[in-house]
Amino acid sequence: MKIRVYYEDTDAGGIVYHTNYLKYCERARSEIFFAKGKTPTDGDNSGFVVSHIDANFLGMAKLGDMLEVKSEVLQEKKASVVLKQSIFKDKKKIFDMSVTLVFVRDGRPRAIPEELQNFFN
């Protein structure tokens, strides 16, 4: 997924504020759902929630830059999935993270439904 850096994404010096890299990755995960005709949460009080993030800031982006977010599955379990998400600027990796997503229903971890298994592949 491609993202342009806007003024609202930056600090006073025009550099992307660190939490926005997490937001860009969240948008990319949401776009996976939208591309498949679904939404990240269903009306039945279920969906994937973040339980752990390990983030590495490797470079920086500035106002006007075009970024690309790439996502890949590292591990799938009964109730969770671990993704690696990386952000590139001009083909150079400037951020990466692993994020553990747990499927919950009514606030409790549950087995990922069959229709959502292998969803992020």
DSSP file (Angstrom, degrees, kcal/mol; ACC not computed):
  #  RESIDUE AA STRUCTURE BP1 BP2  ACC     N-H-->O    O-->H-N    N-H-->O    O-->H-N    TCO  KAPPA ALPHA  PHI   PSI    X-CA   Y-CA   Z-CA
    1    1 A M              0   0    0      0, 0.0    68,-3.0     0, 0.0     2,-0.4   0.000 360.0 360.0 360.0 134.5    0.0    0.0    0.0
    2    2 A K  E     -A   68   0A   0     66,-0.2     2,-0.4    26,-0.0    66,-0.2  -0.757 360.0-176.6 -97.4 141.4    1.3    3.4   -0.9
    3    3 A I  E     -A   67   0A   0     64,-2.6    64,-3.5    -2,-0.4     2,-0.4  -1.000  16.5-145.3-137.3 133.8    1.0    6.4    1.4
    4    4 A R  E     -A   66   0A   0     -2,-0.4     2,-0.6    62,-0.2    62,-0.2  -0.817  25.3-121.0 -95.7 141.5    2.0   10.0    0.9
    5    5 A V        -     0   0    0     60,-2.6    59,-2.4    -2,-0.4     2,-0.2  -0.722  33.6-166.4 -83.5 121.4    3.3   11.9    4.0
    6    6 A Y    >   -     0   0    0     -2,-0.6     3,-2.0    57,-0.2     4,-0.4  -0.605  36.4-101.2-103.6 166.8    1.1   15.0    4.7
    7    7 A Y  G >  S+     0   0    0      1,-0.3     3,-1.8    -2,-0.2     7,-0.1   0.874 120.9  60.5 -53.4 -41.3    1.8   17.9    6.9
    8    8 A E  G 3  S+     0   0    0      1,-0.3    -1,-0.3     8,-0.0    -3,-0.0   0.682  99.1  58.8 -63.1 -17.4   -0.5   16.5    9.6
    9    9 A D  G <  S+     0   0    0     -3,-2.0     8,-2.4     7,-0.1    -1,-0.3   0.536  99.1  74.6 -85.7  -8.1    1.9   13.4    9.8
   10   10 A T  B <  S-G   16   0B   0     -3,-1.8     6,-0.2    -4,-0.4     2,-0.1  -0.590  72.3-125.0-112.3 164.7    5.0   15.5   10.7
   11   11 A D    >   -     0   0    0      4,-2.5     3,-2.0    -2,-0.2    -1,-0.1  -0.214  55.6 -76.0 -88.5-171.1    6.5   17.3   13.6
   12   12 A A  T 3  S+     0   0    0      1,-0.3    -2,-0.0     2,-0.1    -1,-0.0   0.736 132.8  55.3 -62.7 -22.5    7.5   21.0   13.5
   13   13 A G  T 3  S-     0   0    0      2,-0.2    -1,-0.3    49,-0.0     3,-0.1   0.404 118.7-107.9 -90.8   2.1   10.6   20.0   11.5
   14   14 A G  S <  S+     0   0    0     -3,-2.0    49,-2.0     1,-0.3     2,-0.4   0.636  77.4 131.6  82.8  13.4    8.7   18.3    8.8
   15   15 A I  B     -H   62   0C   0     47,-0.2    -4,-2.5     1,-0.1    -1,-0.3  -0.816  68.7 -97.8-101.4 140.0    9.8   14.8    9.9
   16   16 A V  B     -G   10   0B   0     45,-2.7    -6,-0.3    -2,-0.4    45,-0.2  -0.337  40.5-118.5 -59.2 127.3    7.2   12.0   10.3
   17   17 A Y    >   -     0   0    0     -8,-2.4     3,-1.9     1,-0.1     4,-0.5  -0.469  25.6-117.3 -68.0 137.9    6.2   11.7   14.0
   18   18 A H  T >> S+     0   0    0      1,-0.3     3,-1.2     2,-0.2     4,-0.6   0.788 108.8  57.1 -55.2 -37.8    7.1    8.2   15.3
   19   19 A T  H 3> S+     0   0    0      1,-0.2     4,-1.5     2,-0.2     3,-0.5   0.742  92.7  71.3 -68.4 -19.5    3.6    7.0   16.1
   20   20 A N  H <> S+     0   0    0     -3,-1.9     4,-2.6     1,-0.2    -1,-0.2   0.779  86.8  63.7 -68.8 -24.3    2.5    7.6   12.5
   21   21 A Y  H <> S+     0   0    0     -3,-1.2     4,-1.8    -4,-0.5    -1,-0.2   0.899 103.6  48.7 -63.1 -38.1    4.5    4.6   11.3
   22   22 A L  H  X S+     0   0    0     -4,-0.6     4,-2.2    -3,-0.5    -2,-0.2   0.897 110.4  51.3 -65.4 -40.1    2.3    2.4   13.5
   23   23 A K  H  X S+     0   0    0     -4,-1.5     4,-2.5     2,-0.2    -2,-0.2   0.893 106.8  53.4 -63.8 -40.2   -0.8    4.2   12.0
   24   24 A Y  H  X S+     0   0    0     -4,-2.6     4,-2.0     1,-0.2    -1,-0.2   0.909 110.1  47.7 -61.5 -40.9    0.5    3.5    8.4
   25   25 A C  H  X S+     0   0    0     -4,-1.8     4,-2.2     2,-0.2    -1,-0.2   0.888 109.8  52.8 -67.2 -38.2    0.8   -0.2    9.2
   26   26 A E  H  X S+     0   0    0     -4,-2.2     4,-2.4     2,-0.2    -2,-0.2   0.912 108.4  50.8 -61.7 -42.8   -2.7   -0.2   10.7
   27   27 A R  H  X S+     0   0    0     -4,-2.5     4,-2.5     1,-0.2    -2,-0.2   0.911 108.3  52.3 -60.4 -42.2   -4.0    1.3    7.5
   28   28 A A  H  X S+     0   0    0     -4,-2.0     4,-1.3     1,-0.2    -1,-0.2   0.899 109.3  49.1 -63.5 -40.0   -2.3   -1.3    5.5
   29   29 A R  H  X S+     0   0    0     -4,-2.2     4,-1.2     1,-0.2     3,-0.3   0.917 111.2  50.1 -64.6 -41.4   -3.9   -4.1    7.6
   30   30 A S  H  X S+     0   0    0     -4,-2.4     4,-2.4     1,-0.2     3,-0.3   0.897 105.7  56.7 -62.2 -39.6   -7.3   -2.5    7.2
   31   31 A E  H  X S+     0   0    0     -4,-2.5     4,-2.6     1,-0.2    -1,-0.2   0.805  98.1  61.6 -64.0 -29.1   -6.8   -2.3    3.4
   32   32 A I  H  X S+     0   0    0     -4,-1.3     4,-0.7    -3,-0.3    -1,-0.2   0.930 109.0  42.8 -60.3 -43.9   -6.2   -6.0    3.3
   33   33 A F  H ><>S+     0   0    0     -4,-1.2     5,-2.5    -3,-0.3     3,-1.2   0.951 113.6  50.0 -65.3 -49.9   -9.7   -6.4    4.6
   34   34 A F  H ><5S+     0   0    0     -4,-2.4     3,-1.7     1,-0.3    -2,-0.2   0.870 105.7  57.1 -59.5 -37.9  -11.2   -3.8    2.4
   35   35 A A  H 3<5S+     0   0    0     -4,-2.6    -1,-0.3     1,-0.3    -2,-0.2   0.747 108.7  47.9 -64.9 -22.4   -9.6   -5.4   -0.7
   36   36 A K  T <<5S-     0   0    0     -3,-1.2    -1,-0.3    -4,-0.7    -2,-0.2   0.202 122.7-104.6-103.5  14.7  -11.4   -8.6    0.1
   37   37 A G  T < 5S+     0   0    0     -3,-1.7     2,-0.2     1,-0.3    -3,-0.2   0.719  86.6 105.9  74.9  21.1  -14.8   -6.9    0.6
   38   38 A K      < -     0   0    0     -5,-2.5    -1,-0.3    -6,-0.1    -2,-0.1  -0.689  63.1-125.9-122.0 175.3  -14.7   -7.1    4.4
   39   39 A T        -     0   0    0     -2,-0.2    -8,-0.0    -3,-0.1    -9,-0.0  -0.889  29.0-112.8-119.0 156.3  -14.1   -4.8    7.3
   40   40 A P  S    S+     0   0    0      0, 0.0     8,-0.8     0, 0.0     2,-0.4   0.777 103.9  34.7 -61.3 -25.6  -11.6   -5.2   10.1
   41   41 A T  B    S-B   47   0A   0      6,-0.2     2,-0.2     4,-0.0     6,-0.2  -0.967  76.2-144.7-127.9 148.0  -14.4   -5.7   12.7
   42   42 A D    >   -     0   0    0      4,-1.7     3,-0.7    -2,-0.4     4,-0.5  -0.569  30.6-107.4-101.4 169.9  -17.7   -7.4   12.3
   43   43 A G  T 3  S+     0   0    0      1,-0.2    -1,-0.0    -2,-0.2    -2,-0.0   0.451 107.0  77.8 -75.3   0.0  -21.0   -6.4   13.9
   44   44 A D  T 3  S-     0   0    0      2,-0.1    -1,-0.2     1,-0.0    62,-0.2   0.014 115.1 -99.9-101.5  28.9  -20.8   -9.5   16.2
   45   45 A N  S <  S+     0   0    0     -3,-0.7    61,-2.9     1,-0.2    62,-0.5   0.866  86.9 117.4  59.3  38.6  -18.3   -8.0   18.6
   46   46 A S  E     + C   0 105A   0     -4,-0.5    -4,-1.7    59,-0.2     2,-0.3  -0.928  24.5 107.6-133.8 160.1  -15.4   -9.8   17.0
   47   47 A G  E     -BC  41 104A   0     57,-2.1    57,-3.0    -2,-0.3     2,-0.4  -0.924  63.2 -58.9 160.1-179.2  -12.2   -9.0   15.2
   48   48 A F  E     - C   0 103A   0     -8,-0.8     2,-0.3    -2,-0.3    55,-0.2  -0.747  45.3-171.6 -91.5 135.2   -8.4   -8.9   15.5
   49   49 A V  E     - C   0 102A   0     53,-2.7    53,-2.9    -2,-0.4     2,-0.4  -0.932  28.8-108.1-123.2 151.1   -6.8   -6.8   18.2
   50   50 A V  E     + C   0 101A   0     -2,-0.3    51,-0.2    51,-0.2     3,-0.1  -0.622  37.1 167.8 -77.3 129.2   -3.1   -6.0   18.7
   51   51 A S  E     +     0   0A   0     49,-3.0     2,-0.3    -2,-0.4    -1,-0.2   0.596  66.0  12.2-113.4 -19.6   -1.5   -7.8   21.6
   52   52 A H  E     - C   0 100A   0     48,-1.1    48,-2.7     2,-0.0     2,-0.4  -0.969  55.0-172.1-159.1 141.8    2.2   -7.1   20.9
   53   53 A I  E     - C   0  99A   0     -2,-0.3     2,-0.5    46,-0.2    46,-0.2  -1.000   5.6-171.8-134.2 135.4    4.4   -4.9   18.8
   54   54 A D  E     - C   0  98A   0     44,-2.3    44,-1.9    -2,-0.4     2,-0.3  -0.947  23.5-172.2-123.4 107.0    8.1   -5.0   18.3
   55   55 A A  E     - C   0  97A   0     -2,-0.5     2,-0.4    42,-0.2    42,-0.2  -0.787  16.5-166.4-111.5 144.7    9.1   -1.9   16.2
   56   56 A N  E     - C   0  96A   0     40,-3.0    40,-2.0    -2,-0.3     2,-0.7  -0.983   9.8-154.2-129.9 119.2   12.4   -0.9   14.7
   57   57 A F  E     + C   0  95A   0     -2,-0.4    38,-0.2    38,-0.2     3,-0.1  -0.841  23.8 165.1 -94.0 112.4   12.9    2.7   13.4
   58   58 A L        -     0   0    0     36,-2.1     2,-0.3    -2,-0.7    37,-0.2   0.554  61.0 -15.1-108.7 -12.5   15.6    2.4   10.7
   59   59 A G  S    S-     0   0    0     35,-1.8     2,-0.3    33,-0.0    35,-0.1  -0.866  70.9-100.6-167.0-164.8   15.3    5.7    8.9
   60   60 A M        -     0   0    0     -2,-0.3     2,-0.3    -3,-0.1    35,-0.1  -0.951  13.9-150.0-139.6 160.3   13.0    8.7    8.5
   61   61 A A        -     0   0    0     -2,-0.3   -45,-2.7   -45,-0.2     2,-0.3  -0.906  15.4-155.7-125.7 156.7   10.5   10.1    6.2
   62   62 A K  B >   -H   15   0C   0     -2,-0.3     3,-2.4   -47,-0.2   -57,-0.3  -0.794  38.5 -60.5-129.5 169.3    9.6   13.8    5.6
   63   63 A L  T 3  S+     0   0    0    -49,-2.0   -57,-0.2    -2,-0.3    -1,-0.1  -0.219 121.6  17.0 -49.2 128.5    6.7   15.9    4.3
   64   64 A G  T 3  S+     0   0    0    -59,-2.4    -1,-0.3     1,-0.3   -58,-0.1   0.201  89.7 137.5  92.0 -15.4    5.8   14.9    0.8
   65   65 A D    <   -     0   0    0     -3,-2.4   -60,-2.6   -61,-0.1     2,-0.5  -0.279  50.8-132.6 -63.6 148.9    7.6   11.5    0.7
   66   66 A M  E     -A    4   0A   0    -62,-0.2    24,-0.5   -64,-0.0     2,-0.3  -0.919  28.5-171.2-100.8 128.0    5.9    8.5   -0.9
   67   67 A L  E     -AD   3  89A   0    -64,-3.5   -64,-2.6    -2,-0.5     2,-0.4  -0.818  14.1-149.6-117.5 156.5    6.0    5.4    1.3
   68   68 A E  E     -AD   2  88A   0     20,-2.1    20,-2.7    -2,-0.3     2,-0.5  -0.995   6.5-155.9-128.5 129.0    5.1    1.8    0.7
   69   69 A V  E     - D   0  87A   0    -68,-3.0     2,-0.4    -2,-0.4    18,-0.2  -0.896  11.5-171.0-103.6 127.7    3.9   -0.5    3.4
   70   70 A K  E     - D   0  86A   0     16,-2.8    16,-2.6    -2,-0.5     2,-0.4  -0.946   1.6-165.1-119.4 141.7    4.4   -4.2    2.9
   71   71 A S  E     + D   0  85A   0     -2,-0.4     2,-0.3    14,-0.2    14,-0.2  -0.966   9.7 172.5-128.1 140.7    2.9   -7.0    5.1
   72   72 A E  E     - D   0  84A   0     12,-2.1    12,-3.1    -2,-0.4     2,-0.4  -0.995  33.8-111.2-145.9 149.8    3.7  -10.7    5.3
   73   73 A V  E     + D   0  83A   0     -2,-0.3    10,-0.2    10,-0.2     3,-0.1  -0.646  28.9 174.3 -81.4 129.5    2.7  -13.5    7.6
   74   74 A L  E     -     0   0A   0      8,-3.3     2,-0.3    -2,-0.4     9,-0.2   0.759  68.6  -1.3 -98.6 -36.1    5.4  -14.8    9.9
   75   75 A Q  E     - D   0  82A   0      7,-1.6     7,-3.1     2,-0.0     2,-0.4  -0.985  54.7-159.2-158.5 141.7    3.3  -17.2   12.0
   76   76 A E  E     + D   0  81A   0     -2,-0.3     5,-0.2     5,-0.2     2,-0.2  -0.993  17.2 171.6-125.8 133.8   -0.3  -18.4   12.3
   77   77 A K        -     0   0    0      3,-3.2    35,-0.2    -2,-0.4    -2,-0.0  -0.656  50.8 -83.7-125.4-175.9   -1.8  -20.1   15.4
   78   78 A K  S    S+     0   0    0     -2,-0.2    34,-3.0     1,-0.2     3,-0.0   0.893 124.3  10.6 -59.6 -43.4   -5.2  -21.1   16.5
   79   79 A A  S    S+     0   0    0     32,-0.3    24,-3.0    30,-0.0     2,-0.3   0.343 126.2  46.9-120.1   4.6   -6.3  -17.7   17.8
   80   80 A S  E     - E   0 102A   0     22,-0.2    -3,-3.2    32,-0.1     2,-0.3  -0.945  52.2-158.1-146.4 164.5   -3.5  -15.4   16.6
   81   81 A V  E     -DE  76 101A   0     20,-2.3    20,-3.1    -2,-0.3     2,-0.5  -0.994  12.6-146.1-142.7 141.2   -1.3  -14.3   13.7
   82   82 A V  E     -DE  75 100A   0     -7,-3.1    -8,-3.3    -2,-0.3    -7,-1.6  -0.949  19.8-170.4-110.6 124.8    2.0  -12.6   13.6
   83   83 A L  E     -DE  73  99A   0     16,-2.6    16,-2.5    -2,-0.5     2,-0.5  -0.854  17.8-145.0-111.5 147.9    2.7  -10.2   10.8
   84   84 A K  E     -DE  72  98A   0    -12,-3.1   -12,-2.1    -2,-0.3     2,-0.4  -0.969  22.0-172.3-105.1 125.7    5.9   -8.5    9.7
   85   85 A Q  E     -DE  71  97A   0     12,-2.9    12,-2.3    -2,-0.5     2,-0.4  -0.979   2.3-174.9-122.1 132.5    5.1   -5.0    8.3
   86   86 A S  E     -DE  70  96A   0    -16,-2.6   -16,-2.8    -2,-0.4     2,-0.5  -0.944  14.0-149.4-127.3 145.3    7.8   -2.9    6.7
   87   87 A I  E     -DE  69  95A   0      8,-2.9     7,-2.9    -2,-0.4     8,-1.3  -0.964  16.4-166.2-116.9 131.4    7.8    0.6    5.4
   88   88 A F  E     -DE  68  93A   0    -20,-2.7   -20,-2.1    -2,-0.5     2,-0.4  -0.894  13.6-166.8-118.1 144.6    9.9    1.6    2.5
   89   89 A K  E >  S-DE  67  92A   0      3,-2.7     3,-1.9    -2,-0.4   -22,-0.1  -0.987  86.4 -14.1-126.4 119.6   10.9    5.0    1.1
   90   90 A D  T 3  S-     0   0    0    -24,-0.5    -1,-0.1    -2,-0.4     3,-0.1   0.897 129.0 -56.5  51.7  44.2   12.5    4.9   -2.4
   91   91 A K  T 3  S+     0   0    0      1,-0.2     2,-0.5   -23,-0.0    -1,-0.3   0.479 114.6 118.6  68.8   5.2   13.0    1.1   -1.9
   92   92 A K  E <   - E   0  89A   0     -3,-1.9    -3,-2.7     2,-0.0     2,-0.4  -0.897  69.2-122.7-102.7 128.4   15.0    1.6    1.3
   93   93 A K  E     + E   0  88A   0     -2,-0.5    -5,-0.3    -5,-0.2     3,-0.1  -0.537  36.8 167.4 -71.0 125.0   13.4    0.1    4.4
   94   94 A I  E     +     0   0A   0     -7,-2.9   -36,-2.1    -2,-0.4   -35,-1.8   0.507  64.4  16.9-113.9 -10.0   12.9    2.8    7.0
   95   95 A F  E     +CE  57  87A   0     -8,-1.3    -8,-2.9   -38,-0.2    -1,-0.3  -0.968  58.2 172.9-158.9 141.4   10.7    1.0    9.5
   96   96 A D  E     +CE  56  86A   0    -40,-2.0   -40,-3.0    -2,-0.3     2,-0.3  -0.991   4.4 171.1-148.5 156.6    9.7   -2.6   10.4
   97   97 A M  E     -CE  55  85A   0    -12,-2.3   -12,-2.9    -2,-0.3     2,-0.5  -0.992  27.7-134.6-153.8 155.0    7.7   -4.2   13.0
   98   98 A S  E     -CE  54  84A   0    -44,-1.9   -44,-2.3    -2,-0.3     2,-0.4  -0.960  27.6-168.6-108.5 137.9    6.3   -7.6   14.0
   99   99 A V  E     -CE  53  83A   0    -16,-2.5   -16,-2.6    -2,-0.5     2,-0.6  -0.992  13.4-147.8-130.8 129.4    2.7   -7.3   15.3
  100  100 A T  E     -CE  52  82A   0    -48,-2.7   -49,-3.0    -2,-0.4   -48,-1.1  -0.865  15.1-165.5 -97.4 123.6    0.8  -10.1   17.0
  101  101 A L  E     -CE  50  81A   0    -20,-3.1   -20,-2.3    -2,-0.6     2,-0.4  -0.934   1.1-161.5-110.7 129.1   -2.9  -10.0   16.3
  102  102 A V  E     -CE  49  80A   0    -53,-2.9   -53,-2.7    -2,-0.5     2,-0.5  -0.911  18.1-128.6-110.2 135.6   -5.3  -12.0   18.5
  103  103 A F  E     -C   48   0A   0    -24,-3.0     7,-2.4    -2,-0.4     2,-0.3  -0.717  33.8-176.4 -82.7 128.7   -8.8  -12.8   17.3
  104  104 A V  E     -CF  47 109A   0    -57,-3.0   -57,-2.1    -2,-0.5     2,-0.4  -0.928  19.2-169.5-126.1 150.8  -11.4  -11.9   20.0
  105  105 A R  E >  S-CF  46 108A   0      3,-2.4     3,-1.5    -2,-0.3   -59,-0.2  -0.984  82.8  -6.4-136.6 127.8  -15.1  -12.2   20.3
  106  106 A D  T 3  S-     0   0    0    -61,-2.9   -60,-0.1    -2,-0.4   -61,-0.1   0.856 132.2 -55.6  54.2  37.7  -16.9  -10.4   23.1
  107  107 A G  T 3  S+     0   0    0    -62,-0.5    -1,-0.3     1,-0.2   -61,-0.1   0.526 117.6 102.7  79.9   6.4  -13.6   -9.3   24.5
  108  108 A R  E <  S-F  105   0A   0     -3,-1.5    -3,-2.4     0, 0.0    -1,-0.2  -0.956  78.3-102.6-125.4 142.2  -12.1  -12.8   24.9
  109  109 A P  E     +F  104   0A   0      0, 0.0     2,-0.3     0, 0.0    -5,-0.3  -0.342  47.1 174.3 -59.6 138.1   -9.6  -14.6   22.7
  110  110 A R        -     0   0    0     -7,-2.4    -7,-0.3   -31,-0.3     2,-0.1  -0.925  39.6 -81.1-139.5 162.4  -11.2  -17.2   20.4
  111  111 A A        -     0   0    0     -2,-0.3   -32,-0.3     1,-0.1   -33,-0.1  -0.416  56.2-102.1 -62.5 140.7  -10.1  -19.5   17.6
  112  112 A I        -     0   0    0    -34,-3.0     5,-0.1   -35,-0.2    -1,-0.1  -0.502  44.4-110.4 -65.4 126.4   -9.9  -17.7   14.3
  113  113 A P    >>  -     0   0    0      0, 0.0     3,-1.9     0, 0.0     4,-0.9  -0.217  25.0-112.2 -58.9 151.3  -13.0  -18.6   12.3
  114  114 A E  G >4 S+     0   0    0      1,-0.3     3,-0.8     2,-0.2    -2,-0.1   0.852 116.1  57.8 -53.1 -40.7  -12.4  -20.8    9.3
  115  115 A E  G 34 S+     0   0    0      1,-0.2    -1,-0.3     3,-0.0    -3,-0.0   0.665 111.4  43.2 -69.6 -14.0  -13.3  -18.0    6.8
  116  116 A L  G X4 S+     0   0    0     -3,-1.9     3,-1.8     2,-0.0     4,-0.3   0.465  84.7 112.9-107.9  -4.3  -10.5  -15.8    8.3
  117  117 A Q  T << S+     0   0    0     -4,-0.9   -39,-0.0    -3,-0.8   -41,-0.0  -0.482  91.5   9.5 -66.7 139.9   -7.8  -18.4    8.6
  118  118 A N  T >  S+     0   0    0     -2,-0.2     3,-1.0     1,-0.1    -1,-0.3   0.681  90.9 138.4  61.8  20.3   -5.0  -17.6    6.1
  119  119 A F  T <   +     0   0    0     -3,-1.8    -2,-0.1     1,-0.2    -1,-0.1   0.837  65.3  49.8 -63.6 -35.9   -6.7  -14.3    5.6
  120  120 A F  T 3         0   0    0     -4,-0.3    -1,-0.2     1,-0.2   -47,-0.2   0.469 360.0 360.0 -87.3  -1.2   -3.5  -12.3    5.6
  121  121 A N    <         0   0    0     -3,-1.0    -1,-0.2   -49,-0.1    -2,-0.1   0.467 360.0 360.0 -77.2 360.0   -1.7  -14.5    3.1
